[in-house]
Amino acid sequence: MKNTGTDDLRLKKITRNIHSTLELLGENVKREGLLETPKRYAKAMRFLTSGYEADIDKLVGRALFKQDSSEIVIVRDIELFSLCEHHLLPFYGKAHVAYIPQGKIIGLSKIPRIVDAYARRLQVQERLTTQISDQLMKTLEPAGVAVIIEASHLCMMMRGVEKQSSYTITSSMQGVFRDNPSSRQELMDLLGGLNGAPRR
């Protein structure tokens, strides 16, 4: 449970810091459009980094079920939004998550929730991909897990190289998806055979 007093204190400190930052950037923090901006920013950042407080066990709850199925399960096109830890600018895209059950399945809605729990932190895409994969291996103990993320990064689009059409694909393959080429190929065929598949 959140400590309301501590949370309020955090929000006040973030608000004060952003107020000072806006002044240092040359803005007039007393003008109408910016009067509430520091407070709004503080609340937005608390939400966008709420994954640090996520309890994955509690999030999954009772949504684990015994099941003899051993076929590939895919939840694809999971929208994700995160913040690049290098510039605090957003990156956004889609996650495609697959696993092969080994006596246990998970409620399908829990997979996007796990994605969000790790995306709502300061991140790099490479680590985000691995964290989701590791968590599903730990939670499900499946024969294999595959996580593929394709995302566009505003730190590349708005600044630096300013390449608006670039995107990044990362993957984490564990278990049979890593060790068995035929399982990995079956997964890629399934992803490639559906509308909106990861671009190649």
N, C-alpha and C positions, 0 to 999 in steps of 0.2 A: 504494500500500500504506500502511496506517495506521502511524504511528509510535507503537508501544505505550507507550513512556515518556511521550510528550507526552499521549497519551490518558488514561493513568493520572493524570497531574498535573492535567488538566482535571477529571476526575471527583472528585478529592480537593478541588479548589478549590470546585467546585459544591456538594459535600457540606457543606463547612464553611460556605459562605454560607447554605445552606438551614437548617442547624442554627441559625445565628444568627437567621435570619428567624423560625423557629418560636418561639424564645425571645422575640423582640420582639413576637410576636403573643400572648404570654402563656401559651404552652404549656409543659408540663413535658417537656422532651426526654429525660428519663431514665425516663419511664414506658414500660412494656413495648411498647405499641402504636406508639410513636414511635422506639424505639431504632434501627431500621434504615431509618426513613423517609427521612432525608436521602440515604443511599446509593441507595435504590431510586429516589428522585426524580431524582437525578443520572443514573442509568442510563436512566431513562425519557426524560428530556429529550435525552440524546445520541441515542437512537433516533428520537425525534419530530422532531429537527432534522438527521437524517442526510442529508437531501437536499442540504445545502450541499456535501457531499463526493462527490455523485453525478457520475460521468463519463458523460454521455449517449451519447457515441460508443461507449464501451465497453459501455454498457447495451444499445444497439441491436445492436452486434456485426455478425454476418453476416446478420441478419434483414431485409435489404433485397433484394428480388427484382425482376427485370425482368418486366413484365407489361403487355400492351396494353390492359387493361381501362380504361374511362373512365366507369364507373358509380359512383354514390355508395357508399362503404363507411362503415358506422356501427358503432361500438362504444358501446353505451349502458348506462346504469345502473352505471357504474363507481363503486364505493363509495370515498369519500375522507374523510380525517380530517386536519385541519390545526390550527394554533394562530394565533389572532388576535394580530397583533403589538402591538395597543394595550393588551390586558389579559392576554395569555398564557392566554386561555381557549380551549377547543376550538371549532371549527366543523366541521360534518360534513354530508355529503349525497351527491349523485351527480353525476358528470360524464358528459355525452353528447358523444362525439367523432366527427366525420365528416370525410371527405376524398374528393376526386375524383382518382384516380391520373392521372398524366401520364407513363406509361412505367415507373413504379416503385411497388411496394407494400411494406408493412412487415408483419412477423409480428404477428398480432393481439394476442398477449400483451404485446408491447412497448408498446402504447399505454397500458394501465393502469400499466405500470412508469414511463413518462414522467410520467403524472399523479402518481404517488407521489413521484417525484424532486423535483417542485416543491411538492407538498403538504407534504412533511416539512421545512418551513422555517417561520420566522415569517412570516405572510402576511396579506394582505388578499385577499378573494375576487376583486376586480376585477383585481389584478395576476396572481394565480394563473391566471385564465382566459386572459389575454393571453400569459403565459409559455408555457403549453402550446401555444397556437395558433402562436406564433412559432417554437417549437421544431419543430413538425411541418412548418411551411412550409420551414424551413431544411433539415430532414433529408430530406423527401420531394420537395420542389420540385413539389407537386401543382398541379392547376388551381385548387383551392380547399380551405380548411380551415374547419370550424366547430366551436367548442367552446362548450357550454352547461353551466353549473354551477348547480345548485339546492342551497342549503345552509341549515341552521339554525345560528344563532350563540348560544352560551351567554352571551356578553357582553350580549346583548339579553334572553335568557330568564331568567338568574339574577340580574341586576343592572340598573341603569338603568331602562329602561321596563318591564322584566319582562313581555314579551309572548311567551308560550310557544308560540303557534301561528304566529308569523310566520316567514317564510323569505325568502331572497334569491335571485333569479335573475340571472345575468350571462351575457353571450354575447360571443364574439369571432368575427366573420365576416371571412374573407380570401379574396381571389381571386374566383372566380365566385359564391361564396355572398354576397359583399358587393355585387358589381357586377351580377349577373344575377338579377332578381326571380323568374324562373321556377325557377331552381336553388334559391334560398332557399325558395320555396314548396314545392317537391318535398321538400326536407329536412324542413320543418315538418309536411308531410302524413305523411311516413314516421314521424316521431316521434310524431305525434298519433294514428296508427292502430294503435299497439302498446300492450299492457297496461303500466301503470306509466309512461306518458309523462309528461313534465313537466306539472305542473298549470298551468292557465291561468286 
